[in-house]
Amino acid sequence: MWACSGPGSGPGANSTVPAAGGAARVGATATPHPFTYVALGASDSYGIGTNDPQTDNWPTVLALQLGADTHLVNLGVPGTMLSQALTAQLPVAVDAHPDVVTVWLAVNDLLAGVPLATYTQELDSAVATLRDHTGARVFVGNVPDLALLPRLSGVSPTELGAEIARWNQAIAGVCRAYGAHLVDLFTDWSELAAHPEYVSADGFHPSTVGAQRLAAIFAAAIRQTPAK
Protein backbone atom coordinates (compact mmCIF):
# COMPACT_ATOMS: atom_id res chain seq x y z
CA MET A 1 0.00 0.00 0.00
CA TRP A 2 3.01 2.04 0.38
CA ALA A 3 4.97 0.61 -2.52
CA CYS A 4 7.67 3.17 -1.99
CA SER A 5 8.99 5.63 0.52
CA GLY A 6 6.77 8.19 2.10
CA PRO A 7 7.39 11.66 3.44
CA GLY A 8 10.38 11.66 5.75
CA SER A 9 11.88 8.49 4.32
CA GLY A 10 14.38 7.96 1.58
CA PRO A 11 18.08 7.93 0.93
CA GLY A 12 19.86 9.46 3.87
CA ALA A 13 16.96 8.96 6.29
CA ASN A 14 18.85 6.03 7.76
CA SER A 15 22.61 5.70 7.55
CA THR A 16 22.30 1.96 6.97
CA VAL A 17 20.16 2.46 3.87
CA PRO A 18 22.10 2.52 0.59
CA ALA A 19 21.44 5.51 -1.63
CA ALA A 20 19.09 5.07 -4.59
CA GLY A 21 21.10 3.87 -7.52
CA GLY A 22 22.62 0.92 -5.70
CA ALA A 23 21.15 -2.54 -5.33
CA ALA A 24 20.12 -3.69 -1.88
CA ARG A 25 20.61 -7.15 -0.46
CA VAL A 26 21.52 -9.08 -3.59
CA GLY A 27 21.78 -12.64 -2.38
CA ALA A 28 24.70 -13.89 -4.43
CA THR A 29 26.29 -17.24 -3.64
CA ALA A 30 28.53 -19.62 -5.52
CA THR A 31 25.89 -22.34 -5.57
CA PRO A 32 23.38 -22.43 -8.45
CA HIS A 33 19.74 -21.98 -7.48
CA PRO A 34 16.87 -23.67 -9.31
CA PHE A 35 14.44 -20.77 -8.79
CA THR A 36 15.30 -17.06 -8.77
CA TYR A 37 12.95 -14.32 -7.61
CA VAL A 38 13.84 -10.65 -8.17
CA ALA A 39 12.02 -7.77 -6.44
CA LEU A 40 12.16 -4.28 -7.96
CA GLY A 41 11.01 -1.76 -5.39
CA ALA A 42 11.63 0.95 -2.84
CA SER A 43 11.29 1.33 0.93
CA ASP A 44 8.56 -1.28 1.35
CA SER A 45 10.78 -3.86 -0.34
CA TYR A 46 13.69 -2.77 1.83
CA GLY A 47 11.55 -3.25 4.95
CA ILE A 48 11.13 0.29 6.28
CA GLY A 49 8.38 0.19 8.93
CA THR A 50 8.90 -3.43 9.94
CA ASN A 51 10.44 -4.65 13.18
CA ASP A 52 13.49 -6.09 11.42
CA PRO A 53 13.90 -4.80 7.85
CA GLN A 54 16.48 -7.47 7.05
CA THR A 55 14.09 -10.36 7.67
CA ASP A 56 10.60 -8.83 7.74
CA ASN A 57 10.56 -7.06 4.37
CA TRP A 58 7.83 -8.50 2.19
CA PRO A 59 10.04 -9.89 -0.64
CA THR A 60 11.97 -11.95 1.91
CA VAL A 61 8.72 -13.24 3.39
CA LEU A 62 7.43 -13.97 -0.11
CA ALA A 63 10.61 -15.84 -1.06
CA LEU A 64 10.13 -18.15 1.91
CA GLN A 65 6.56 -18.80 0.81
CA LEU A 66 7.72 -19.66 -2.70
CA GLY A 67 9.93 -22.47 -1.43
CA ALA A 68 13.14 -23.25 0.40
CA ASP A 69 15.12 -23.39 -2.86
CA THR A 70 14.16 -19.84 -3.86
CA HIS A 71 17.07 -17.48 -4.51
CA LEU A 72 16.02 -13.90 -3.68
CA VAL A 73 17.52 -10.82 -5.30
CA ASN A 74 15.90 -7.94 -3.41
CA LEU A 75 16.70 -4.66 -5.16
CA GLY A 76 14.49 -2.45 -3.00
CA VAL A 77 16.08 0.91 -2.06
CA PRO A 78 14.16 3.57 -0.12
CA GLY A 79 13.25 6.65 -2.09
CA THR A 80 13.50 4.97 -5.48
CA MET A 81 11.44 6.35 -8.33
CA LEU A 82 10.69 4.26 -11.40
CA SER A 83 13.08 6.32 -13.53
CA GLN A 84 15.89 5.46 -11.11
CA ALA A 85 14.95 1.79 -11.08
CA LEU A 86 15.27 1.65 -14.86
CA THR A 87 18.98 2.40 -14.61
CA ALA A 88 19.91 1.01 -11.19
CA GLN A 89 17.69 -2.03 -10.68
CA LEU A 90 16.50 -3.26 -14.06
CA PRO A 91 19.93 -4.28 -15.46
CA VAL A 92 20.63 -6.28 -12.28
CA ALA A 93 17.25 -7.96 -12.60
CA VAL A 94 17.95 -9.02 -16.18
CA ASP A 95 21.43 -10.31 -15.31
CA ALA A 96 19.95 -12.46 -12.52
CA HIS A 97 18.08 -14.61 -15.08
CA PRO A 98 14.94 -14.58 -12.91
CA ASP A 99 12.02 -16.97 -12.94
CA VAL A 100 9.72 -14.44 -11.23
CA VAL A 101 9.95 -10.66 -10.97
CA THR A 102 7.77 -8.38 -8.87
CA VAL A 103 7.56 -4.68 -9.70
CA TRP A 104 6.00 -2.35 -7.15
CA LEU A 105 7.08 1.17 -7.93
CA ALA A 106 4.21 3.64 -8.22
CA VAL A 107 3.44 5.47 -4.99
CA ASN A 108 6.64 7.54 -4.88
CA ASP A 109 6.04 8.69 -8.43
CA LEU A 110 2.38 9.51 -7.84
CA LEU A 111 3.04 11.49 -4.66
CA ALA A 112 5.97 13.31 -6.23
CA GLY A 113 3.77 14.55 -9.05
CA VAL A 114 5.44 12.64 -11.86
CA PRO A 115 3.23 13.07 -14.96
CA LEU A 116 1.23 9.93 -15.58
CA ALA A 117 2.30 9.85 -19.23
CA THR A 118 5.96 9.82 -18.13
CA TYR A 119 5.37 7.10 -15.57
CA THR A 120 3.43 4.98 -18.07
CA GLN A 121 6.24 5.23 -20.61
CA GLU A 122 8.79 4.19 -17.98
CA LEU A 123 6.70 1.26 -16.79
CA ASP A 124 6.20 0.22 -20.41
CA SER A 125 9.98 0.22 -20.85
CA ALA A 126 10.60 -1.77 -17.65
CA VAL A 127 8.06 -4.48 -18.37
CA ALA A 128 9.02 -4.72 -22.05
CA THR A 129 12.67 -5.19 -21.09
CA LEU A 130 11.82 -7.94 -18.61
CA ARG A 131 9.62 -9.70 -21.14
CA ASP A 132 12.13 -9.37 -24.00
CA HIS A 133 15.31 -10.25 -22.10
CA THR A 134 14.20 -12.77 -19.47
CA GLY A 135 11.88 -15.73 -19.33
CA ALA A 136 10.39 -14.50 -16.06
CA ARG A 137 6.77 -14.20 -15.09
CA VAL A 138 6.32 -10.53 -14.23
CA PHE A 139 3.95 -9.35 -11.50
CA VAL A 140 3.17 -5.64 -11.24
CA GLY A 141 1.50 -4.15 -8.17
CA ASN A 142 -0.82 -1.20 -8.66
CA VAL A 143 -1.60 1.71 -6.32
CA PRO A 144 -3.63 0.81 -3.22
CA ASP A 145 -6.21 3.11 -1.63
CA LEU A 146 -3.77 5.60 -0.13
CA ALA A 147 -6.62 7.49 1.54
CA LEU A 148 -6.66 4.70 4.13
CA LEU A 149 -3.16 5.63 5.32
CA PRO A 150 -2.96 7.89 8.40
CA ARG A 151 -0.05 9.84 6.88
CA LEU A 152 -2.32 11.00 4.02
CA SER A 153 -5.40 11.76 6.10
CA GLY A 154 -5.21 15.45 5.17
CA VAL A 155 -5.52 14.78 1.45
CA SER A 156 -8.93 14.94 -0.20
CA PRO A 157 -10.00 11.28 -0.59
CA THR A 158 -12.11 12.18 -3.62
CA GLU A 159 -9.26 13.83 -5.50
CA LEU A 160 -6.76 11.19 -4.42
CA GLY A 161 -9.12 8.41 -5.40
CA ALA A 162 -9.63 9.86 -8.86
CA GLU A 163 -5.89 10.16 -9.42
CA ILE A 164 -5.26 6.62 -8.20
CA ALA A 165 -7.93 5.34 -10.59
CA ARG A 166 -6.13 7.01 -13.50
CA TRP A 167 -2.79 5.51 -12.50
CA ASN A 168 -4.23 2.05 -11.98
CA GLN A 169 -5.89 2.12 -15.37
CA ALA A 170 -2.54 2.94 -16.95
CA ILE A 171 -0.73 0.20 -14.99
CA ALA A 172 -3.35 -2.35 -16.04
CA GLY A 173 -2.91 -1.28 -19.65
CA VAL A 174 0.84 -1.90 -19.57
CA CYS A 175 0.27 -5.32 -18.02
CA ARG A 176 -2.19 -6.26 -20.76
CA ALA A 177 0.15 -5.04 -23.48
CA TYR A 178 3.03 -7.28 -22.38
CA GLY A 179 1.32 -10.23 -20.75
CA ALA A 180 2.45 -9.21 -17.28
CA HIS A 181 0.29 -10.13 -14.30
CA LEU A 182 -1.47 -7.32 -12.47
CA VAL A 183 -1.53 -7.64 -8.68
CA ASP A 184 -4.58 -5.58 -7.75
CA LEU A 185 -3.56 -4.10 -4.43
CA PHE A 186 -6.26 -1.45 -4.63
CA THR A 187 -8.90 -4.16 -4.36
CA ASP A 188 -7.06 -6.66 -2.18
CA TRP A 189 -5.93 -4.02 0.32
CA SER A 190 -9.37 -2.49 0.85
CA GLU A 191 -9.27 -4.66 3.99
CA LEU A 192 -6.82 -2.17 5.46
CA ALA A 193 -9.71 -0.14 6.86
CA ALA A 194 -10.43 -3.06 9.20
CA HIS A 195 -6.76 -3.81 9.89
CA PRO A 196 -4.90 -0.67 11.01
CA GLU A 197 -2.20 -2.95 12.38
CA TYR A 198 -1.03 -3.47 8.80
CA VAL A 199 0.44 0.06 8.87
CA SER A 200 3.57 0.89 10.85
CA ALA A 201 3.81 3.60 13.49
CA ASP A 202 4.88 6.12 10.83
CA GLY A 203 1.38 5.96 9.35
CA PHE A 204 2.66 5.12 5.89
CA HIS A 205 4.80 2.00 5.50
CA PRO A 206 3.76 -1.62 6.05
CA SER A 207 4.27 -3.00 9.53
CA THR A 208 5.71 -6.47 10.02
CA VAL A 209 2.16 -7.88 9.94
CA GLY A 210 1.34 -5.74 6.94
CA ALA A 211 4.40 -7.00 5.07
CA GLN A 212 3.32 -10.57 5.77
CA ARG A 213 -0.12 -9.87 4.34
CA LEU A 214 1.40 -8.13 1.33
CA ALA A 215 3.65 -11.12 0.67
CA ALA A 216 0.62 -13.40 0.87
CA ILE A 217 -1.21 -11.35 -1.79
CA PHE A 218 1.73 -11.57 -4.19
CA ALA A 219 2.21 -15.27 -3.39
CA ALA A 220 -1.41 -16.01 -4.25
CA ALA A 221 -1.03 -14.23 -7.59
CA ILE A 222 2.14 -16.16 -8.39
CA ARG A 223 0.60 -19.51 -7.49
CA GLN A 224 -2.40 -18.78 -9.70
CA THR A 225 -0.12 -18.37 -12.72
CA PRO A 226 2.17 -21.40 -12.79
CA ALA A 227 5.20 -21.48 -15.03
CA LYS A 228 4.61 -22.90 -18.49
C-alpha positions, 0 to 999 in steps of 0.5 A: 500500500506504500509501494515506496517511501513516504514523506520523511523516508528515503536515501539518507533517512537512515545511515544503513540504507544505501542511496538510490542507484545501488542494489540492496541485499543481492543474495549472491552465492557460488551455488546455483539456485533452481528458482530465482525471484527478483524484487524491484522496489523501494522502501517497502521492499527494503523493509522500512516500517517493519520490526526487522527490515532485514528479515521482515521485508515483504520480498523476503517473506514472499521468497520463503513462501515460494519455497526453500530453494528460492534465490532472492535478489531484493533490489528495493532501495528507499526513495526509489522512483521508477526512472531510477529503477530503470537504470539502477535495478533493471539491469541487475534484474535481467542479469539475474536470469529470474524466474519471477519478478515483482515490480512495485514502484508507483506510490513515490512517483504519484506522490511526487507529481510525476506526470502519468504519461511519463510514468506509463512510458517508464513502466512500459519500458521496464516491463518490455525489457523484462519480457524481452530479455528474461523468461520470467513471469512478471507481477506488477503491483498497482496503487492501493487506496492511499486514503486509508493511510494515516499519513495522508489523512489530510488529502482529499480522498475524492481527489486522491481516489480519482488520481489513483484510478487514473494511474491504476488504469494505466498500470493495467494497460501496460500489463495487458500489453506485455502479458504481465500479471497485475496484482490488484492491491487497490482491491485486495488491500481495501481490507486495510480499513479493518486492519490498522495494524497493517500500517507501521507507526509512521502511518505510511509504511507496512508494519511487520504484519502488513508486510506478511499480508502483502507477501501473501497477496503476491504469493497467491497471484504467483501460485495462480499463474504457474510457469509454463 
